[in-house]
Amino acid sequence: MKKKNGILFLLSLMLTSNLFAQGQDKKNIIGFGAGISPKYDYAVWIGEPVNVWVTKNTSPVFQLFYARQMNQALRLGGYFEYESATMKFFQYG
């Protein structure tokens, strides 16, 4: 896990330094985000009448995106989101 965090930190540091080196013409856009995915319980009906209850635990969510402005109205980029939630399934009926 420390290795992944180190790689993400170095990547974000390189992209951020590139943003400040652009001068007046800012064509690269980078963003970071963090949040919480709340716990929820809900029922799901699958196929033959089977009631399945799903429980999802609360977990942190991290986002990273990068976009490059191609022209005045077009930006191309990518988006990465990491969430480590666990789910439990209970069958009734």
C-alpha positions as CSV (number, residue, x, y, z in Angstrom):
1,M,0.0,0.0,0.0
2,K,2.9,2.4,0.8
3,K,4.3,1.8,-2.7
4,K,1.0,2.7,-4.4
5,N,0.7,5.8,-2.3
6,G,4.3,6.8,-3.1
7,I,3.7,6.3,-6.9
8,L,0.5,8.4,-6.7
9,F,2.3,11.1,-4.8
10,L,5.1,11.3,-7.3
11,L,2.7,11.3,-10.2
12,S,0.7,14.1,-8.7
13,L,3.8,16.1,-7.9
14,M,5.0,15.8,-11.5
15,L,1.7,16.9,-12.9
16,T,1.4,19.8,-10.4
17,S,4.9,21.0,-11.3
18,N,3.9,20.9,-15.0
19,L,0.8,23.0,-14.3
20,F,2.9,25.8,-12.7
21,A,5.4,25.7,-15.5
22,Q,2.8,26.5,-18.2
23,G,2.9,30.3,-17.8
24,Q,-0.1,32.2,-19.2
25,D,-1.3,29.3,-21.5
26,K,-2.8,26.8,-19.0
27,K,-3.7,23.8,-21.1
28,N,-3.4,21.0,-18.4
29,I,-6.0,20.6,-15.7
30,I,-5.6,18.3,-12.7
31,G,-7.9,17.6,-9.8
32,F,-7.9,15.7,-6.6
33,G,-10.9,14.7,-4.5
34,A,-11.7,12.8,-1.3
35,G,-14.9,11.8,0.2
36,I,-16.9,9.2,2.1
37,S,-19.2,6.6,0.6
38,P,-21.9,6.1,3.2
39,K,-23.2,2.8,4.5
40,Y,-26.5,1.6,3.0
41,D,-28.9,-1.3,3.2
42,Y,-31.4,-2.2,0.5
43,A,-33.3,-5.1,-0.9
44,V,-32.7,-6.6,-4.3
45,W,-35.0,-9.0,-6.2
46,I,-33.2,-11.5,-8.5
47,G,-34.7,-13.9,-11.0
48,E,-36.9,-16.6,-9.4
49,P,-38.5,-14.8,-6.4
50,V,-35.4,-14.6,-4.2
51,N,-35.0,-11.7,-1.8
52,V,-31.4,-10.7,-1.4
53,W,-30.5,-8.0,1.1
54,V,-27.2,-6.1,0.5
55,T,-25.3,-4.2,3.1
56,K,-22.4,-2.0,2.1
57,N,-19.9,-0.6,4.7
58,T,-18.8,3.0,4.9
59,S,-15.5,3.6,3.1
60,P,-13.3,6.5,1.9
61,V,-13.3,7.5,-1.8
62,F,-10.4,9.1,-3.5
63,Q,-10.6,10.7,-7.0
64,L,-7.9,11.9,-9.4
65,F,-8.5,13.4,-12.8
66,Y,-6.4,14.9,-15.6
67,A,-7.5,16.8,-18.7
68,R,-5.7,18.6,-21.5
69,Q,-7.4,21.4,-23.4
70,M,-7.2,20.6,-27.1
71,N,-8.9,23.7,-28.3
72,Q,-11.2,26.4,-27.0
73,A,-14.2,24.1,-26.5
74,L,-12.7,20.5,-26.2
75,R,-10.8,18.9,-23.3
76,L,-9.7,15.3,-23.3
77,G,-8.7,13.5,-20.1
78,G,-9.0,10.6,-17.7
79,Y,-10.6,9.9,-14.4
80,F,-9.5,7.5,-11.6
81,E,-11.6,6.7,-8.5
82,Y,-10.6,4.3,-5.7
83,E,-13.0,2.9,-3.1
84,S,-12.4,0.1,-0.7
85,A,-16.0,-0.8,0.4
86,T,-17.0,-4.3,1.3
87,M,-20.5,-5.7,0.7
88,K,-22.4,-8.5,2.5
89,F,-25.3,-10.4,0.9
90,F,-28.1,-12.1,2.9
91,Q,-30.7,-14.3,1.2
92,Y,-34.2,-14.6,2.6
93,G,-37.1,-16.7,1.2
